[in-house]
């Protein structure tokens, strides 16, 4: 650990991790806390020893089961501590009826906080619409790249552990389009399946692999996706939860990594592709353009109608979806911790 990253517990807020442990926001919060050397507290009850102390929460309503439950639990912490927030999954109007419920909670909690941050300029724009009465603007601190073990290029390294993705069936004889993270509505799995189907007309047979599990309560979505894939003649595979080693292997085995979320904001899954040495194909959107400005050349940002041609190019030249071995992305975990330290010190 460098001197800049050495633990200095006394000048850092306590990091509150309400869980669940496998949620991406919880994983990020743990990474930031550990790298900063910050103390951590778990659970939903406010420990008496924290009354009046600064506490930081990486917040998403998804951590608490419902927007209303999130408001009630976080309210108690804001009443007893000096609570700062990093907002994740900032409400977007495209959510429909959920937008109003979630926006009301985010707005309420920001008003109770001592300071708040978001992870992109695009999310700051979303927050301006969702939280028009916020007493102050947000700090913008990009999500970090947490570097993972790297492969040497398009071919898996000799002696690597056993494969995670299944042997290629006829419908996926040319490999897998890989999507990272939970299976849930609007993640873009339908578009990925339709992309694979469009490539069939060019004689290329790619399957679609979801590298992760299905969000609780959305089993019917996984069934619908399986039926869509079967109807279009596309191989479809859901890995379920993968530990860190298996996930990195699956990311290296993926033929074409993509992120097709219909309403992206800041994306930990995109950063995970980059950390694993892959150059993912992203749907063109203000948030993905911003991300590519942050790390130029680390992504293939294209409008959706250009994806079939881009995937065909990647299959002819697999190096397109791999970053150079010596690539070191800006805004690593150390950079982000430095930004947080500077912010907390103000």
N, C-alpha and C positions, 0 to 999 in steps of 0.2 A: 504494500500500500504506500503510495507516495505521501510526502509530507502534507501536500494540500488536501489529501483525502483522509489524513489521520483522524481518529475519533476525538472530538472535542465536545463531550456530552453536555457540558454546562451551558453552551451557547446555542444549542439546537432544540427545536421543539420535539416533544415526545411524538412519535408516529403512531397513530391509532389505526390498527388493521382490524376492521370488524369482520372480515371474511366475506364469502367462503374462500378457502385457501387456493382453489384452482382457478378462480376468476382472474382474468388478465389484469384488472386494476389492482387486485391484492398482490399479485406477483410483482408488478411494477413498484408498488409501495414498499414491499419488502426489499427489493433490489436497491431502491434509493436510500432507504433507512440503513441498510447494511453498509453500503458504500460510503455513506456520510458518517457512519458511526453513531447514529441517533438511537436513543432508547425506543423500545417498541412496547405497546400494550395491546392486548387482544380483548375481544368480547364487546358487549353492548353497554355494560354498566360503567359509570364513571368512577374510577377509584378515588377515594377520599384524598389520597396524597397528590392528586393532580389538580385539585381545586385551585384556580387562579394561575395555573401554569400554562405556557404556550403548548398547544397541541396542533399537529397537522394531520389532515385527512385527505387522501385521494378518494374523491367522492363520485359515485354513480348510484342512481336509484336501484340498479340491478344488484347491488350488494345487500339489499335489505328486503327483497321480495315484492315490494310495491312502493310507489312514490310516497304514499301516506305513512307507511311504516318508516321509510327513510327520514321523513320530516320529523316524526315524533322522537326517534332515537337520536338523531343529530341535534335536535333542539336541546335535549338534556345536556349534551356535551357543550354546546355553545353557551348554555346558562352557567356552567361550572368552570369553564376554562377559557383561555384566549385562543379560539379555534380559527386556524387558517385552512383554506381549501384549495385543492387542485380539482377542477371540474373535468370529468370524463363523460363521454356519451352526451354531450350538450344537446338539449332538445332541438329538433329540427321540424319546421312546419310540415314536411313530407310525412311525418309520423301520423298525421290525421288527428283523431280524437285524443290520442295519448299525449300529443304535444302540449295541450293546455294543462293537463294534470301534472305532467313532469315540469313544465316551465314554471308553474306556480310554486312547486317545491324548491326548485333551484333558486328562484327569485327570493323566496322566503329565507333560505339558508344563507345565501350570499349577504343578505341584509343583516344576518346575525353574526357573520364572520368578521374577523379582524382584518383579513386580506384574502384575495383569491386569485387563482391563476388558471389559465387554459393552456393547451398544448399546440396551438397554431393560430395564425392570424384569421384563418377561416372560422375556427371555433369562436374567436372573439367577435366575429361578425354575427354568427349564430346567437351568441350570448346577448349581443346588443338588441336583437329582436325578441329574444325570449325573456330577457331581464331588463326591460326599459327603465325601471326605477332603481336599478342598482346604485348604491351610494358612491361607488368608485369604479373605475375601470379595472380590467384584469392585467396581471403580469402574463406575458407569453413565454413559456418555457417549453421548447420542443421535446417530444418523447425521445429517449435515448436509444442509441444502438448499443446493445449488449452483445459483445462479440462472442461468437460460437466457434467450435472447431470447424476448420475449413476443408473442403475437398480440393483436389488438385485440378479439377476441370470437369468437362462433360462426362468423363468415364469415372465410375466409382473406383476408389483406391484399391489396389490389390491387398487382400487380407482384411478388408473391412468386415464388420459384423454382418450377420445374416440380413437379408432384405426385409423391409417392412411392408412395402407394397407387394401385392400378389403377383405371381408370374403372369405375364401378359396374355390374356385370353384373346381369341380372334378379334373381338371388338376393340381391343386395346393393344393390338400387335405392335404399334409404333410408339407406345408409351402412354404416359399419364399427364393430363393437365392437373396441376395440384392447386388446391385452395386451402389456406391455412386457417385454423381456428374453428370455433364452434359453428355448427349448422343451425342457422336461425333465419327467420324471414328477412328478405331484402339483402342478404349477404351476396347474392349474385350467382348462386349455384345453378339456377335455371339458365342464366345466360351462358354459363360455362358448358352446360350440357348442349345447349343449342349451338354453341361455337364448335364443339366436337362434331355435332351432326353436320354442320355446314362443311366441315373439312372432309367428310366422307365423299363428297362429290369430286374431290381432287384425288381420291384414292388413298387418303391418309386415315388411319384408324387409331384415334386417340380416345382413351377413357378419361373419366373425371374422378379424381380421388379427393375426398374431403379429409384433410389431415387434422382430425379432432373428433369430438363427440357431438351428439345432438343436445341442444339446450333442453332442459327439463320442460315438459309440457308441449314439446313440438315434434313428438314422434310421428304425427300425421304428416308433417312437412317432409320428413325423410321418406315416408311411404310414397308421397306424391312425387318426390324427385326420382325415386326408383321407378315408378310407373312411367314418368316422362322419359327417362333414359331408355327404358325398355321399348317404348313406342318409337323412339327415334333411332334405335339400334346402337346405343352408346353404352359402353361398360361404365358402371357406377359403383364406387366403393367408398364406404365410410370406415375409417380406421378405428374410431373410438379414441378414448384418451390415450395419449402417448407420453411416456416419460421423456426427459430431456434428450437422452442419447438416441432413443428411437425416433423422436421427432426430427432431430438433425439428420439422421440417416434417411428418413422419408423425404425430407426437403432436398437432399442430394440426389435421391433416386427419381424425383419428379422430372419429367421431360420439359414441361413449360410451366413455370410458376406464374400464377395470376392472382389479382385481387380485383374483384368485380362488384364490390359493394355499391348498391344503387345510391346511397346517401352517405358517402364517406366524410370523415372529418379529420381526426388524427388517427393513425393506424399503427398499433403495435405489431400487427401481423406483417405489414409491409416491411417494417424495420427488422423483423425476425428473418425474413427472406434475405435482406441485405447482409445481416450479421452472419448468415450461413454461407455467404459468398455468391448468392444468386441475384440476378437482375430481373425482378418481376415485371410482368406486363400489367399496367394499371389502366383503369378506365379514366379517360380525360375528364377532369373536374377541377374547379378552383383549388380544392384541397390537395389533389395529387400534383398539380402544377406547382403549388407552393412547396410540396415535399421535394420535388425534383430540383427546385431552385436551392433548397437547403443542402441537397447532396447531388450536385449535377452529374448526370450520366449513370446514376445508380439504379435507374428505373427505365422502363419503356412505357411512356405515357402516350396512349393512343385513343382516339374516339372508338366507340364500340364497333362501328361498321368497318373499321380498319383492322380489327383483331384477326379475322381469318388469314389475311395476307401476312400479318406480322408473325402469326404462329407458323405459317408455312416457311417463312424466312428462318425462323428459329430452328425448325426441324432440319432445314438444309444446312444451317450453320449453327450448331448447338452452342458455340461459344457466345452467341448473342445474349444468352440468358445466364451467363456466368461472369462474375466480376473478376478483374485481374487478381492474381494471387497476392500481390503486394498492395492492393487497394486498402486504404485505411479511412473509413468514413468519418466525416466531421460529426460533432455532437454525439460523442460516446457517453457512456454512463458517467465517467469522470467529469466531462464538460457540463453535463446536466446537474450533477451534484454541486459543482462550483457555482452555477447559476442560482440554484436553490439557496446555497449558503449566503450569497450576496443579497438575495431577496429577503431572506429571514433576518438578516442583520440590519435592515433599514428600519 
